[in-house]
Amino acid sequence: MSINVVMSPAEVGQQRSLMRAMARGDQQAFSDLYDQLCDATYAVCRHHLGTGSVVDGAMHSVWLYIWQNAQSLCQRAGSPWSTIIETADHQARAHRTGSLRSDINS
């Protein structure tokens, strides 16, 4: 699955700021990022898993992982959008194969 998104430098900067705030425990920053990216992460999960509770479970895993690992995720190269989409892709594949791991982006 390939998703191409063009973001302005200002949009990338805003998402980086939200990631850093989330890494400090800011729940509103998490909520803002979720609002921006939930449709895209849902599409990735649905692509791999179909529909229903499996997709919901994968989404829960994606966003829980992002919240719990925000500090390390905001250190990664690339935009937060690409980091979060990659996380969704890994989580959905893991759900599909039954091999969920906590180190998907290590």
C-alpha atoms as an extended CHARMM CRD file, in Angstrom:
* protein
*
       106  EXT
         1         1  MET       CA              0.0000000000        0.0000000000        0.0000000000  PROA      1               0.0000000000
         2         2  SER       CA              1.3880000000        3.3550000000       -1.0060000000  PROA      2               0.0000000000
         3         3  ILE       CA              0.0090000000        6.6470000000        0.2300000000  PROA      3               0.0000000000
         4         4  ASN       CA              1.4510000000        9.8710000000       -1.1040000000  PROA      4               0.0000000000
         5         5  VAL       CA              0.7680000000       13.0420000000        0.8220000000  PROA      5               0.0000000000
         6         6  VAL       CA              2.3060000000       16.4240000000        0.2230000000  PROA      6               0.0000000000
         7         7  MET       CA              2.5210000000       18.5200000000        3.3400000000  PROA      7               0.0000000000
         8         8  SER       CA              3.7480000000       22.0660000000        3.6690000000  PROA      8               0.0000000000
         9         9  PRO       CA              6.7330000000       22.7200000000        5.9170000000  PROA      9               0.0000000000
        10        10  ALA       CA              4.3430000000       24.5150000000        8.2870000000  PROA      10              0.0000000000
        11        11  GLU       CA              2.1150000000       21.4110000000        8.5330000000  PROA      11              0.0000000000
        12        12  VAL       CA              5.1130000000       19.1650000000        9.2100000000  PROA      12              0.0000000000
        13        13  GLY       CA              6.3590000000       21.6230000000       11.8240000000  PROA      13              0.0000000000
        14        14  GLN       CA              2.9610000000       21.7010000000       13.5010000000  PROA      14              0.0000000000
        15        15  GLN       CA              2.8210000000       17.8950000000       13.6440000000  PROA      15              0.0000000000
        16        16  ARG       CA              6.3650000000       17.7810000000       15.0640000000  PROA      16              0.0000000000
        17        17  SER       CA              5.3080000000       20.2280000000       17.7690000000  PROA      17              0.0000000000
        18        18  LEU       CA              2.3240000000       18.0340000000       18.5810000000  PROA      18              0.0000000000
        19        19  MET       CA              4.5500000000       14.9350000000       18.7390000000  PROA      19              0.0000000000
        20        20  ARG       CA              6.9520000000       16.6600000000       21.1410000000  PROA      20              0.0000000000
        21        21  ALA       CA              4.0530000000       17.8290000000       23.2980000000  PROA      21              0.0000000000
        22        22  MET       CA              2.5810000000       14.3350000000       23.2830000000  PROA      22              0.0000000000
        23        23  ALA       CA              5.9770000000       12.9510000000       24.3350000000  PROA      23              0.0000000000
        24        24  ARG       CA              5.6880000000       15.2280000000       27.3890000000  PROA      24              0.0000000000
        25        25  GLY       CA              2.2860000000       13.7020000000       28.1810000000  PROA      25              0.0000000000
        26        26  ASP       CA              0.0510000000       16.3250000000       26.5980000000  PROA      26              0.0000000000
        27        27  GLN       CA             -3.2790000000       14.5770000000       26.0160000000  PROA      27              0.0000000000
        28        28  GLN       CA             -4.6260000000       17.4360000000       23.8950000000  PROA      28              0.0000000000
        29        29  ALA       CA             -1.6770000000       17.0690000000       21.5190000000  PROA      29              0.0000000000
        30        30  PHE       CA             -2.4670000000       13.3600000000       21.2380000000  PROA      30              0.0000000000
        31        31  SER       CA             -6.1080000000       14.1950000000       20.5220000000  PROA      31              0.0000000000
        32        32  ASP       CA             -5.1320000000       16.7390000000       17.8580000000  PROA      32              0.0000000000
        33        33  LEU       CA             -2.8130000000       14.2740000000       16.0960000000  PROA      33              0.0000000000
        34        34  TYR       CA             -5.4640000000       11.5810000000       16.2970000000  PROA      34              0.0000000000
        35        35  ASP       CA             -8.0120000000       13.9220000000       14.7320000000  PROA      35              0.0000000000
        36        36  GLN       CA             -5.5790000000       14.7180000000       11.9060000000  PROA      36              0.0000000000
        37        37  LEU       CA             -4.5190000000       11.1300000000       11.1920000000  PROA      37              0.0000000000
        38        38  CYS       CA             -7.2720000000        8.7620000000       12.3150000000  PROA      38              0.0000000000
        39        39  ASP       CA             -8.8100000000        8.4950000000        8.8440000000  PROA      39              0.0000000000
        40        40  ALA       CA             -5.4540000000        7.6380000000        7.2610000000  PROA      40              0.0000000000
        41        41  THR       CA             -4.5300000000        5.0970000000        9.9530000000  PROA      41              0.0000000000
        42        42  TYR       CA             -7.9990000000        3.5570000000        9.6910000000  PROA      42              0.0000000000
        43        43  ALA       CA             -7.5610000000        3.2290000000        5.9140000000  PROA      43              0.0000000000
        44        44  VAL       CA             -4.2400000000        1.4280000000        6.4090000000  PROA      44              0.0000000000
        45        45  CYS       CA             -5.7380000000       -0.9620000000        8.9560000000  PROA      45              0.0000000000
        46        46  ARG       CA             -8.7840000000       -1.5850000000        6.7990000000  PROA      46              0.0000000000
        47        47  HSD       CA             -6.5710000000       -2.2540000000        3.7660000000  PROA      47              0.0000000000
        48        48  HSD       CA             -4.8080000000       -5.0500000000        5.6320000000  PROA      48              0.0000000000
        49        49  LEU       CA             -7.6370000000       -6.3960000000        7.7680000000  PROA      49              0.0000000000
        50        50  GLY       CA            -10.9880000000       -5.7660000000        6.0840000000  PROA      50              0.0000000000
        51        51  THR       CA            -13.6450000000       -4.4610000000        8.4370000000  PROA      51              0.0000000000
        52        52  GLY       CA            -15.0590000000       -4.9720000000       11.8770000000  PROA      52              0.0000000000
        53        53  SER       CA            -13.6070000000       -5.5390000000       15.2820000000  PROA      53              0.0000000000
        54        54  VAL       CA            -10.2050000000       -6.6310000000       13.9410000000  PROA      54              0.0000000000
        55        55  VAL       CA             -9.7230000000       -3.1780000000       12.4160000000  PROA      55              0.0000000000
        56        56  ASP       CA            -10.9110000000       -1.5710000000       15.6480000000  PROA      56              0.0000000000
        57        57  GLY       CA             -8.4220000000       -3.6640000000       17.6180000000  PROA      57              0.0000000000
        58        58  ALA       CA             -5.6030000000       -2.6930000000       15.2930000000  PROA      58              0.0000000000
        59        59  MET       CA             -6.5210000000        0.9830000000       15.5920000000  PROA      59              0.0000000000
        60        60  HSD       CA             -6.4650000000        0.6890000000       19.3580000000  PROA      60              0.0000000000
        61        61  SER       CA             -3.0150000000       -0.9310000000       19.1610000000  PROA      61              0.0000000000
        62        62  VAL       CA             -1.7270000000        1.7370000000       16.7690000000  PROA      62              0.0000000000
        63        63  TRP       CA             -2.7330000000        4.6920000000       18.8970000000  PROA      63              0.0000000000
        64        64  LEU       CA             -1.8010000000        3.0600000000       22.1900000000  PROA      64              0.0000000000
        65        65  TYR       CA              1.6540000000        2.3460000000       20.7530000000  PROA      65              0.0000000000
        66        66  ILE       CA              1.9470000000        5.9470000000       19.5460000000  PROA      66              0.0000000000
        67        67  TRP       CA              0.9960000000        7.3260000000       22.9580000000  PROA      67              0.0000000000
        68        68  GLN       CA              3.3140000000        4.9790000000       24.8550000000  PROA      68              0.0000000000
        69        69  ASN       CA              6.2560000000        5.5120000000       22.4780000000  PROA      69              0.0000000000
        70        70  ALA       CA              5.8150000000        9.1660000000       21.5640000000  PROA      70              0.0000000000
        71        71  GLN       CA              9.2400000000       10.1450000000       22.8700000000  PROA      71              0.0000000000
        72        72  SER       CA             11.1130000000        7.7040000000       20.6480000000  PROA      72              0.0000000000
        73        73  LEU       CA              8.7700000000        8.2560000000       17.6890000000  PROA      73              0.0000000000
        74        74  CYS       CA              9.3170000000       12.0180000000       17.6880000000  PROA      74              0.0000000000
        75        75  GLN       CA             13.0820000000       11.3880000000       17.3840000000  PROA      75              0.0000000000
        76        76  ARG       CA             12.6720000000        9.5310000000       14.0840000000  PROA      76              0.0000000000
        77        77  ALA       CA             13.6090000000       11.0450000000       10.7610000000  PROA      77              0.0000000000
        78        78  GLY       CA             10.7770000000       12.0460000000        8.4760000000  PROA      78              0.0000000000
        79        79  SER       CA              7.4610000000       13.6240000000        9.1790000000  PROA      79              0.0000000000
        80        80  PRO       CA              5.2270000000       12.5430000000       12.0570000000  PROA      80              0.0000000000
        81        81  TRP       CA              2.6460000000       11.6470000000        9.3980000000  PROA      81              0.0000000000
        82        82  SER       CA              4.9910000000        9.0980000000        7.8160000000  PROA      82              0.0000000000
        83        83  THR       CA              6.0230000000        7.7240000000       11.2150000000  PROA      83              0.0000000000
        84        84  ILE       CA              2.4130000000        7.2310000000       12.2840000000  PROA      84              0.0000000000
        85        85  ILE       CA              1.3600000000        5.6940000000        8.9560000000  PROA      85              0.0000000000
        86        86  GLU       CA              4.3260000000        3.3120000000        9.1360000000  PROA      86              0.0000000000
        87        87  THR       CA              3.2820000000        2.3890000000       12.6800000000  PROA      87              0.0000000000
        88        88  ALA       CA             -0.2650000000        1.6960000000       11.4750000000  PROA      88              0.0000000000
        89        89  ASP       CA              1.0470000000       -0.4370000000        8.6330000000  PROA      89              0.0000000000
        90        90  HSD       CA              3.2230000000       -2.5200000000       10.9680000000  PROA      90              0.0000000000
        91        91  GLN       CA              0.4560000000       -2.9370000000       13.5300000000  PROA      91              0.0000000000
        92        92  ALA       CA             -2.1020000000       -3.9660000000       10.9080000000  PROA      92              0.0000000000
        93        93  ARG       CA              0.2840000000       -6.5140000000        9.4080000000  PROA      93              0.0000000000
        94        94  ALA       CA              1.0060000000       -7.8680000000       12.8850000000  PROA      94              0.0000000000
        95        95  HSD       CA             -2.7170000000       -8.1780000000       13.6050000000  PROA      95              0.0000000000
        96        96  ARG       CA             -3.1870000000      -10.0070000000       10.3250000000  PROA      96              0.0000000000
        97        97  THR       CA             -0.4450000000      -12.5230000000       11.0850000000  PROA      97              0.0000000000
        98        98  GLY       CA             -1.1120000000      -12.6920000000       14.8260000000  PROA      98              0.0000000000
        99        99  SER       CA              2.4090000000      -11.5440000000       15.6400000000  PROA      99              0.0000000000
       100       100  LEU       CA              1.8990000000       -8.3290000000       17.5710000000  PROA      100             0.0000000000
       101       101  ARG       CA              5.1230000000       -6.9750000000       18.9840000000  PROA      101             0.0000000000
       102       102  SER       CA              5.9170000000       -3.9800000000       21.1220000000  PROA      102             0.0000000000
       103       103  ASP       CA              9.0950000000       -3.1320000000       19.1970000000  PROA      103             0.0000000000
       104       104  ILE       CA              7.6060000000       -2.5390000000       15.7460000000  PROA      104             0.0000000000
       105       105  ASN       CA              9.4430000000        0.6970000000       15.1030000000  PROA      105             0.0000000000
       106       106  SER       CA             12.7030000000       -0.0480000000       16.8430000000  PROA      106             0.0000000000
